[in-house]
Amino acid sequence: MPFALRYRMAYDHRLVREVRRVMMRTIFAFLRRRARARGLAEPEGGAVAFVQRFGSALNLNPHLHVLVLDGVYARPAPDGPRLFHRLPDPTEAEISTLLSALRARLSRRLRRLGIPPLDDETAAEAPLPFASESLGATYAAAVQDRDASGA
């Protein structure tokens, strides 16, 4: 995730939920399209997602971990039970298309929320309504892996 988005996600738990929601909807739409192309009716994906707020160095680094099923549940017959159908591994081109769709959807959602574009790295310096100015500066430095206290 871009620094500017991580900075805002560190402060705003509602934004984290929105990012997760857009991400999961995009992934599930991708799985449904691939399943329908194989003739599967009413395909539904499955996943587990959780937020991690720190990196391996215990630095502030909000990000998502997601485990997605490698297939879908679909009905082989209109009145039959849903059964699991493994899908072939996605190609590099399909992954690229998925990432482009995710970026576009996330950018649209952020724009509707009044958040700067994903490619605006200067937005990580934009002040947020923190209780103190120093807390905001510490958050901004932390997500960019910089020292907020100087040399």
Buried (B, 14 or more C-beta within 10 A) or exposed (E): BBBBBBBBBBBBEEBBEBBBEBBBEBBBBBBBEBBBEEEBEEBBBEEEBEBEBEBEEEEBBBBBEEEBBEBBBBBEEEEEEBEEBEBEEBEEEBEEBBEEBBEEBBBEBBEEEEBBEBEEBEBBBBEEEBEEEEEBBBBBBBBBEEEBEEE
